[in-house]
Amino acid sequence: MTDVDTPLRAKQELGGVSLLGNLDLGAATITSVSAWRFWHWDPSNDRDFIGLPITTVSANPSQQTQYSQELRIASNGKHTLDYVLGAFYFYQTIDTQGLQVQGPAASAFLLNPTSTGGKNPATLNGLTARNTIGFKNTSAALFGKLTWNVSDRFQITPGLRLNYDKKKGDYVSVVTNGTGTALTADQRGVLAPQSYQPDFDNWNLSGDITAAYTVTSDIHAYATYARSYKSGGINLSGLPLDGSNNPILSAATVKPEKVNHYELGLKTQFLDRRLTLNLAGFWTEISDYQATVTNGQLGVLRGYLANAGKVRTRGLEFDSAFRPTDRFSVYANGAYTDAKYVKFVDAPCPPELSGGSAPTATSLPGPAGTGTVSPANCDISGQRLPGVSKWAFSYGAEYDLPATIGGIDGQVYLGYDGSYRSTFSSNPSRSLYTDIKGYALSNFRLGFKAKDSWNVFGWLRNAFDHNYYEVLALQSGSTGLVVGQPGDPRTYGLTVSRSF
């Protein structure tokens, strides 16, 4: 059932062209990859998600264009030293024309209902923000990777990448009310005029090294260390406000992530290579982790990026496959992941701690859910990272029989694929309202395939029609609103493909 009072629209125009070229020089090959892409987005949404006229217009149509060029040279064959050297360039522009209009029910929903402004529907009715947003993104890199074949069994592979990123934006929000008069404090608290020009640029050097050893023809071991970066950035969806309803300019830019990653692994095969078993252990530490947070103030329409102090993920993974006969195969994969914030002391608080007045020297925050005094921010150090289940598994099997259909020789096959993931948090600050319970899904397929030709199969996904959420998200501008994206229900269909 859908309850909205604004037409929902998602019109897109996208396209592009790419060109790949290779020049064989004998000892090496030069490769060029050129691309141009565009994406035009024309949406219409009901940002209050209900049928009352709270936010009657919310749309951010945008036009995006990007260009990229990569040029690399790689050695051919296998030598004592093999190499790849290259350069990369990327340029992107985005222009957005945003519009938000509040309706006659906005005052009652977005302001204190006991206040003068909250009692008067005209306070927010017709309040309009027109946002003009521009973004330019440039990235360039030099990279190289060597493979030192120490022996037939032992290889050492180091790599380096020098990267430059520059991001520049312009955000202007012009806010007017329905009467054409100066904005009141209530109106500025919902839609505040903002104008800022964030600018970010950064050089970084990243690299990795892997040592791989072939113990036997069926047992391979490796160890990897990687030092990498995730580019910093800028926020262009409006900034959180200070106590005077002015944008906090320090939130306009986001520092790059710095990542240290360690991994050990084994790749093995047994029983005349009918059984494959791969194992890996990993440990990753990230400084200045970029978390998407939701601000409790009404003027910030969407989540924005902020830096957490430090996070750590560690765990074990395995994947396996077994073919006891030529007709029957099974597989099972799994992972245990311990992912948490090591330090995040100024995170936005969960909704359990929202809805109260601001803390002062004499009035401190009360227990969760009391609604008396709400903290300005929360220390969530030690909490789990969003979107990560501690346990995750996938498994399946397939059985086939020789068959001839319509004079075409092939196989009839029956397959099953299943998955399970344990409970995970869907919000940067963990909340009772955004934890998603663990769930298991089952998919089946039945079909006929001919070698290097036809493949026709019927499929059934989420066969037992399990109800589950993929995301539960808090929405800016509405303390008590949690929006869920449900997973697909039981779905069935037919796929026909042909190889040429």
C-alpha positions in Angstrom: 0.0 0.0 0.0 1.3 3.5 -0.9 0.3 6.6 0.9 1.8 9.7 -0.8 0.5 13.0 -2.1 3.2 13.8 -4.6 3.6 11.9 -8.0 6.6 9.6 -7.9 8.9 9.9 -10.9 12.3 8.4 -11.8 13.1 9.5 -15.3 16.6 8.8 -16.5 18.6 9.3 -19.7 22.0 7.7 -19.8 24.6 6.7 -22.4 28.1 6.9 -23.5 30.8 5.5 -25.7 34.2 3.7 -25.0 37.2 2.9 -27.1 39.7 0.1 -26.4 42.9 -0.1 -28.3 45.9 -2.5 -28.1 49.3 -2.2 -29.7 51.5 -5.3 -29.6 55.2 -4.4 -29.5 56.4 -8.0 -29.1 58.0 -7.7 -25.7 55.1 -5.5 -24.4 51.6 -4.3 -25.2 50.4 -0.8 -25.0 46.7 -0.4 -24.1 44.5 2.7 -24.3 41.0 2.9 -22.8 38.9 6.0 -23.5 35.4 6.6 -22.3 32.7 9.3 -22.2 29.5 8.9 -20.2 26.4 11.0 -19.4 23.5 10.6 -17.0 20.5 12.9 -16.7 18.2 12.4 -13.7 14.7 13.9 -13.4 13.1 12.7 -10.1 10.0 13.5 -8.1 9.6 12.3 -4.5 7.4 12.6 -1.5 10.0 13.3 1.1 7.6 13.0 4.0 6.5 9.6 2.7 2.9 10.0 3.8 -0.3 11.4 2.3 -0.4 14.6 4.3 0.9 17.9 2.6 4.0 18.3 4.7 6.7 18.5 2.0 4.7 18.9 -1.2 7.7 19.2 -3.6 11.1 17.6 -3.3 13.2 17.1 -6.4 16.8 17.4 -7.4 17.1 16.9 -11.2 20.7 16.7 -12.2 22.9 16.4 -15.3 26.2 14.5 -15.1 29.0 14.1 -17.6 32.3 12.2 -17.2 35.4 11.6 -19.3 38.2 9.1 -18.6 41.4 8.0 -20.2 43.8 5.2 -19.2 47.1 4.4 -20.9 49.3 1.5 -19.8 52.1 -0.7 -21.0 52.5 -4.3 -19.8 55.2 -6.9 -20.5 54.2 -10.0 -22.6 55.1 -13.5 -21.5 56.7 -14.6 -18.3 60.1 -13.3 -17.3 62.1 -12.9 -14.1 60.5 -9.4 -13.9 57.1 -8.7 -15.3 55.5 -5.2 -15.2 52.6 -3.0 -15.7 53.0 0.8 -15.9 50.3 3.3 -16.6 48.5 6.6 -16.2 44.9 7.5 -15.6 42.8 10.6 -15.8 39.2 11.3 -14.9 37.0 14.4 -15.1 33.4 14.8 -14.0 30.8 17.6 -13.8 27.4 17.5 -12.1 24.8 20.3 -12.2 21.7 20.0 -9.9 18.7 22.2 -9.6 16.9 21.4 -6.3 13.5 22.5 -5.2 11.7 21.9 -1.9 8.3 23.3 -0.9 6.6 22.9 2.5 2.8 22.4 2.6 0.0 23.4 5.1 0.6 20.4 7.4 4.3 21.1 7.8 4.0 23.4 10.8 2.2 20.8 12.9 4.6 18.1 12.0 8.0 19.9 12.0 7.5 22.4 14.8 6.7 22.1 18.4 2.9 21.7 18.4 2.6 23.8 21.6 4.6 26.8 20.2 3.0 29.7 18.4 4.5 28.7 15.1 3.5 25.1 15.5 -0.2 26.1 16.0 -0.3 28.2 12.9 -0.3 26.3 9.5 0.8 29.5 7.7 4.2 29.4 9.5 5.7 26.9 7.1 3.1 26.7 4.4 4.7 27.8 1.1 8.2 27.9 2.6 10.4 27.2 -0.5 14.1 26.4 -1.0 15.6 26.7 -4.4 19.1 25.0 -4.5 21.7 25.5 -7.2 24.5 23.0 -6.9 27.6 22.6 -9.1 30.3 20.0 -8.8 33.6 19.3 -10.6 35.8 16.3 -9.9 39.3 15.7 -11.3 41.4 12.6 -10.5 44.8 11.6 -12.0 47.2 8.8 -11.2 50.4 7.2 -12.1 50.7 3.5 -11.2 52.9 0.5 -11.6 53.1 -3.1 -10.6 56.0 -5.6 -10.7 56.0 -9.3 -10.5 59.3 -10.8 -9.4 59.4 -14.5 -10.3 62.0 -15.6 -7.7 61.5 -19.2 -8.8 58.8 -21.3 -10.4 57.1 -21.6 -7.0 57.7 -18.2 -5.4 56.6 -14.7 -6.6 56.8 -11.3 -5.0 54.5 -8.7 -6.4 54.8 -5.0 -5.2 52.7 -2.1 -6.6 52.6 1.6 -6.2 50.0 4.3 -7.1 50.5 8.1 -6.9 47.1 9.8 -7.0 45.8 13.3 -7.1 42.2 14.3 -6.4 40.5 17.7 -6.7 36.9 18.3 -5.9 35.2 21.7 -6.1 31.6 22.6 -5.5 29.2 25.4 -5.2 26.0 25.3 -3.1 23.5 28.1 -3.0 20.1 27.7 -1.3 17.7 30.6 -1.6 14.8 30.3 0.9 11.5 32.3 0.7 8.3 32.0 2.6 4.7 32.2 1.5 4.3 35.9 2.5 7.5 37.3 1.0 8.6 38.7 4.3 11.9 38.1 6.3 12.3 34.5 7.5 11.4 33.7 11.1 13.5 31.6 13.5 11.0 28.7 13.0 11.3 28.9 9.2 15.1 29.1 9.3 15.2 26.0 11.5 13.4 24.0 8.8 15.0 25.5 5.7 18.0 27.7 6.2 19.5 29.8 3.4 23.0 28.5 2.7 25.8 29.5 0.4 29.2 27.9 0.5 32.0 26.8 -1.9 33.8 23.7 -0.6 37.1 22.8 -2.2 39.2 19.7 -1.6 42.5 18.6 -3.1 44.9 15.9 -2.0 48.0 13.9 -3.1 48.5 10.4 -1.8 50.8 7.5 -2.4 49.4 4.0 -1.9 50.8 0.5 -2.5 50.7 -3.2 -1.8 53.0 -6.2 -1.8 52.0 -9.8 -2.1 54.2 -12.9 -1.6 52.8 -16.1 -3.1 54.3 -19.6 -2.7 53.2 -22.8 -4.5 53.6 -25.5 -1.9 52.5 -28.3 -4.3 50.6 -28.2 -7.6 47.4 -28.2 -5.6 48.3 -26.0 -2.6 49.1 -22.3 -2.9 49.8 -19.9 0.0 49.9 -16.1 -0.1 50.4 -13.1 2.2 49.4 -9.5 1.4 49.9 -6.1 2.9 48.2 -3.0 1.4 48.4 0.6 2.3 45.6 2.5 0.5 43.5 5.6 0.5 39.9 6.4 -0.2 39.5 9.9 -1.7 38.3 12.7 0.5 35.3 14.7 -0.7 32.8 17.5 -0.2 29.2 17.6 1.0 26.8 19.3 -1.4 23.4 18.4 0.1 23.3 21.2 2.7 25.3 21.4 5.9 24.2 20.9 9.5 23.4 24.0 11.4 24.9 25.5 14.6 22.8 26.9 17.5 22.1 30.1 15.5 20.9 28.1 12.4 24.1 28.9 10.4 25.8 26.2 8.4 28.7 24.5 10.0 31.4 25.1 7.3 33.8 22.6 8.8 31.4 19.8 7.7 31.8 20.9 4.1 34.8 18.7 3.4 35.7 15.1 4.3 39.2 13.9 4.9 40.4 10.8 2.9 40.4 7.4 4.5 43.8 5.8 5.3 43.7 2.0 5.1 46.1 -0.7 6.3 45.2 -4.2 5.2 46.7 -7.5 6.1 45.7 -10.9 4.6 46.9 -14.5 4.8 45.4 -17.2 2.6 45.5 -20.8 1.3 44.1 -22.0 -2.0 43.9 -25.8 -2.2 42.5 -28.7 -4.2 42.0 -32.3 -3.2 40.6 -35.6 -4.4 42.0 -35.3 -7.9 40.8 -31.7 -7.9 37.2 -32.5 -7.3 37.3 -30.7 -4.0 38.3 -27.0 -3.8 38.9 -25.3 -0.4 40.1 -21.8 0.0 40.8 -20.1 3.3 41.7 -16.5 4.2 42.2 -14.4 7.3 42.2 -10.6 7.2 42.7 -7.6 9.4 41.9 -4.1 8.2 42.3 -0.8 10.1 40.9 2.5 8.7 41.7 5.9 10.0 39.3 8.8 9.2 36.6 6.3 8.2 33.9 8.0 6.1 30.5 7.3 7.6 27.2 8.4 6.1 25.4 10.0 9.0 21.9 11.6 9.3 21.6 14.9 11.0 18.8 15.5 13.4 18.2 19.0 12.2 15.4 19.6 9.8 17.4 21.7 7.3 19.6 18.8 6.2 17.5 16.9 3.8 19.8 13.9 3.3 22.6 12.1 5.0 26.1 13.5 4.7 29.6 12.2 5.0 31.6 12.6 8.2 34.9 11.2 9.4 34.9 8.7 12.2 38.1 8.4 14.1 39.1 4.8 13.4 37.4 1.5 12.5 38.7 -2.0 12.4 37.5 -5.1 10.6 38.9 -8.6 11.0 37.7 -12.1 10.2 37.9 -15.4 8.4 36.5 -16.4 5.0 36.2 -19.8 3.3 34.9 -20.9 0.0 34.6 -24.5 -1.2 33.2 -26.6 -4.1 32.8 -30.3 -4.4 32.0 -32.4 -7.5 31.6 -36.0 -6.4 30.4 -37.0 -9.9 30.4 -35.4 -13.3 26.6 -34.8 -12.9 26.5 -33.4 -9.3 28.2 -30.4 -7.7 27.8 -28.5 -4.4 29.4 -25.4 -3.0 29.5 -23.6 0.4 31.0 -20.2 1.2 31.1 -18.4 4.6 32.6 -15.5 6.5 33.0 -14.4 10.1 33.5 -10.6 10.3 34.1 -8.6 13.4 33.7 -4.9 12.3 33.5 -2.1 14.8 34.3 1.6 15.4 37.5 1.8 17.4 36.9 5.5 18.0 33.9 7.6 17.0 33.2 10.1 19.8 31.0 12.7 18.1 28.5 10.6 16.1 24.9 11.6 15.6 22.7 10.0 18.2 20.1 7.3 17.5 16.5 8.2 17.7 16.2 6.8 21.2 18.1 9.8 22.4 16.3 12.4 20.2 13.3 14.6 20.8 14.4 16.4 24.0 15.8 19.9 24.6 19.4 20.8 24.2 21.7 20.0 27.1 23.1 22.8 29.3 25.5 22.9 32.2 22.6 22.2 34.6 20.4 20.0 32.5 22.1 16.8 31.3 20.8 14.1 29.0 18.5 11.6 30.6 18.0 7.8 29.9 17.2 6.7 26.4 13.6 7.2 25.4 12.8 9.7 28.2 12.7 12.6 25.8 13.8 15.2 28.4 17.2 16.3 27.4 19.0 15.0 24.2 22.8 15.0 23.8 24.2 17.0 21.0 26.2 13.9 19.8 27.1 10.4 21.0 30.2 8.3 21.6 29.7 5.1 19.7 33.2 3.8 20.0 33.1 0.0 20.2 29.8 -0.4 18.3 29.5 -2.5 15.2 29.8 -1.0 11.7 26.6 -0.6 9.7 25.7 -3.1 7.0 28.1 -5.9 8.2 26.8 -9.2 9.5 28.9 -11.1 11.9 28.1 -14.4 10.0 27.3 -14.8 6.4 26.9 -18.0 4.3 26.0 -19.0 0.7 25.5 -22.5 -0.4 24.0 -24.5 -3.3 24.0 -27.5 -5.5 23.2 -28.5 -9.1 22.4 -31.8 -10.7 22.1 -32.5 -14.4 21.2 -35.4 -16.8 21.9 -35.8 -20.5 18.9 -35.0 -22.7 17.9 -34.3 -26.2 15.1 -31.7 -26.9 14.1 -30.7 -30.4 17.0 -32.5 -31.8 19.5 -30.5 -29.7 21.7 -32.5 -27.3 22.4 -31.1 -23.9 21.6 -31.4 -20.2 18.5 -30.9 -18.1 19.6 -29.4 -14.8 18.1 -28.6 -11.4 19.9 -26.1 -9.2 19.5 -24.5 -5.7 21.2 -21.5 -4.3 20.8 -20.4 -0.6 22.1 -17.6 1.6 22.1 -16.5 5.2 23.2 -13.5 7.0 23.0 -12.7 10.7 21.6 -9.6 12.3 23.2 -6.3 11.2 22.9 -2.6 12.0 21.5 -0.4 9.2 22.4 3.0 10.7 25.9 4.5 11.6 24.7 4.9 15.2 23.2 1.6 16.2 19.5 1.8 17.1 16.9 -0.7 18.2 14.8 0.7 15.3 17.4 0.1 12.6 18.7 -3.3 13.4 17.8 -5.8 10.7 17.2 -9.4 11.9 19.1 -12.2 10.2 17.4 -14.0 7.4 17.9 -16.9 5.0 16.8 -17.0 1.3 16.3 -19.9 -1.1 16.4 -19.8 -4.9 15.7 -22.6 -7.4 16.2 -23.1 -11.1 15.2 -25.8 -13.6 16.4 -25.7 -17.2 18.0 -27.1 -20.3 21.4 -26.1 -21.7 23.2 -27.1 -24.9 27.0 -26.8 -25.1 28.0 -23.4 -26.5 24.4 -22.8 -27.6 21.0 -22.4 -25.9 20.3 -22.1 -22.2 16.6 -22.0 -21.2 15.6 -22.1 -17.5 12.8 -21.2 -15.2 13.7 -19.7 -11.9 12.1 -19.1 -8.5 13.7 -16.5 -6.1 12.9 -16.2 -2.4 11.0 -19.4 -2.8 9.5 -19.4 0.7 8.4 -15.8 0.4 10.4 -14.6 3.4 9.7 -11.0 4.5 12.9 -9.1 5.2 14.4 -5.6 4.9 17.5 -4.7 3.0 17.8 -1.3 4.6 16.2 0.6 7.5 17.2 4.2 7.4 16.6 7.3 9.5 15.4 10.3 7.6 16.7 13.8 8.2 14.0 16.3 9.1 11.8 13.8 10.9 13.1 12.4 14.2 10.7 9.5 14.4 10.6 8.4 10.8 12.3 5.2 9.8 12.1 4.3 6.1 12.6 0.6 5.1 13.5 -0.9 1.8 11.9 -4.4 1.8 13.6 -7.2 -0.1 12.0 -8.8 -3.1 9.1 -11.2 -2.4 8.7 -14.5 -4.0 9.5 -13.9 -7.7 9.5 -16.3 -10.7 10.4 -16.0 -14.3 11.9 -17.5 -17.4 15.3 -16.8 -19.0 16.4 -17.7 -22.5 20.0 -17.1 -23.6 22.1 -18.0 -26.7 25.8 -18.0 -27.1 27.4 -17.3 -30.4 
